[in-house]
Amino acid sequence: MAQPAQALLTTWLDHPTSAFVEWVAHHRALGIDRIHVFLRDTQEGPPPLAAALERAGVIEITPIPFDAAEAAEQIRNAAIRAAQLEAAEDNGWGLFLAQDEYLLLPRHDSLAGLMRTLKGVHALSAPVRLFFVDGLERPHQPGAVLADIDHRAPDAPADGSGGREWRTVVKRGLWTARLPGYPVGPVKRDLSRLRWLNGAGAPMPTPRGDRTWQRDAAAFEDTLIYTARVPVPRVETLLLRAAYVQPGKAQAMPSDLAPLIDAARANDRLPDKGLERAAQPRAEQIAHLLALPEVAQAYRDQCEEEEARITVQTKRHPLWKAILGYVDGVPLPPDPPVRGAATVPTAPLDKPAAKPAPTAAPQAAAPAPAPAKPVKEHPHVPDAFARIATAPPPAWFAEIYPGGDRQGSFVKLENHALLHIERSPDTLIVTFDNISNVHDISFGREPWAYRFVRGGGYSHFAIIARRKDWYRDTQLIDELHRLTERGVFARYKKVVLAGTSMGGFAAMAFASLVPGCIVLAYSPQTTLDQDLVPWEDRFGMGRERNWALPHSDAAFEIQGAKRVFVIYDPFFEPDTRHIQRLEGDNITLLKCWFAGHFSAVFIRRANIIKPLFQMVIDETLTEQSYYRLLRDRRALAWYRKAMEERAIARGHDRLAARIGPAFQRVRQQRAREEA
């Protein structure tokens, strides 16, 4: 019986390059004994290099659904699926990395050794640092990229402005959901204390998450573990990536690459030879992999393909000369000679001069290759039933399945799902998902506000989103119109539409389908149509959708609603500009200071989201009752910190100093009242 893996590494692999062999070798050298790769299901089978590695038992492969319109989200999508693998077993460790990210252990030879040293840790967050190479303009050379990588960019400031990322090693079996940077959601089992450490082995700041960590320098410490991201090994490498988007065509350079090139050329780079520590075992692993004949042949083929693609791109790419510093068609002086050989030989990954015969595979002293493991079949779409067969059904399914107590329906569309549960004949709550859970593919996924609606005994019509499209989908809109014509909404005495952000937009945008409805929208957008809101530069995926479809401007879809409650932060300008587009006597604007774009989260943290929603349903919510409820935010640490920061930013240091003690008095009074 095979032993369970000590460490599971998962990744999203769009198009493997020859450097993938080095990526695999690097992490095997750190003792990671299981590597699982997610690929797009639109491919005709795995790419040859990945297929050869799988047939050799080096990696595992699972095809997953791919949406070209959300290509930038595929790493996130893959990380969400990785959580299912991490949760399947209670032993060992799990980690998700992108293809240009390499785990570094400054003081240990293996990941398992580090985790044993830390004793009883449940999560260990490694900061991500950008690494670059000197001689950026030298031609792309297929194969290894790490030998010359010895500088990194300065750390982003710990001021909350963003730009800092983490990758987190997790104890397997604890979490069922993760993002690329860290696990999310509740822990599966009760723990007396959750030990979540930073890259130096000290407790990670709480609350645990990006918003907190961006403001705390301790969250970015790295004496034990960190992640090296190598986004630009060579400028030509960027052209190679563009060539894979549309082979043989000249591609526009993505806008996010220009800052990376600037950072790679900047004078403030810092020396960092962290990648050298694993150089020797990495070279041994490379030699082992390329001693496998099929892997070696696939690697050589990949090198040749890259050279051919680079040749096409350097001739056709419209930005090539500008990127490399050409002036009026005259190139700059030639680059200095390439530095001497690396400390550890990387000959097996040198660029081949010509395609060698199969017998000319690189020779290196290496242990005999392990026998190839049997390879499973690759269906076009993975069989989900094997994964969920033993899982308990979601609560909503238990209500409407053939033996359930409720009438209802579930309609699965290509990018959305519609769930209808009939409980009360009088009141129907219509909810729309927001962008935070659109990629949740778990069997137990619940619609937004499901438990609250069920607890109140109300009927529920939920629109469940599977992508960040702001519900700009012809199939969905046609289905909602069909249901409206059938009178599904009209048979209820009261209909309440609710959602936050993207869901808040939808609650307003589809209000015209239910005249006389009530709307509750947290931090909504009115539209992402650039002709109407040219100043809106957030939500790139949403802006790219078809805004010529019906229900695309919420400001003009709410005129027939009975009441529209909009909750927003007046200090947060991007949302406020949308609110300024709303007009009508049926609209009640409710301010939620210091919430930013997260008014629903803020309201929930203040423990008033349920009574607020109930008052909307009961039609008892007024501005006065809302602001009485909102007084409970005074005990919220989020609110205190935001007030202090605003006071300091406006030069009121003495006022800022008084906020903390006042906050403590409020919390003490609250504790006495609850006692």
Secondary structure, DSSP 8 states (H G I E B T S, - for coil): -----SEEEEEE-SS--THHHHHHHHHHHTT--EEEEEEETTSSSS-HHHHHHHHTTS-EEEEE---GGGGGGHHHHHHHHHHHHHHT-SSSEEEE--TTEEEE-SS-S-HHHHHHHH-S-SEEEEEEEEEEES-TTS---SS--STTEEEE-----SSSS----EEEEEETTS-SEE-SSSEES--SS--S---EE-TTSSB--SS-SHHHHTT-GGGG--SS-EEEE-S-S-HHHHHHHHHHHSTTS-----TTHHHHHHHHH-TT-EE--GGGTTHHHHHHHHHHHHTSHHHHHHHHHHHHHHHHHHHHHHHH-TTHHHHHT-BTTB--S---------SS--GGGS--SS---GGG-------------------SS--SHHHHTTS---HHHHHHSTTSSSEEEEEE-SSEEEEEEE--SSEEEEEE--GGGTT---TT---TTHHHHHHTT-EEEEEEESSSSTT--HHHHHHHHHHHHTTTTTTSSEEEEEEETHHHHHHHHTGGGSTT-EEEEES--S---TTT-TT--S-HHHHTS-TTSSS--GGGT-TT-SEEEEEE-TT-HHHHHHHTT---TTEEEEE-TT-TT-HHHHHHHTT-HHHHHHHHHHT---HHHHHHHHGGGGG-HHHHHHHHHHHHHTT-HHHHHHHHHHHHHHHHHHHHHH-
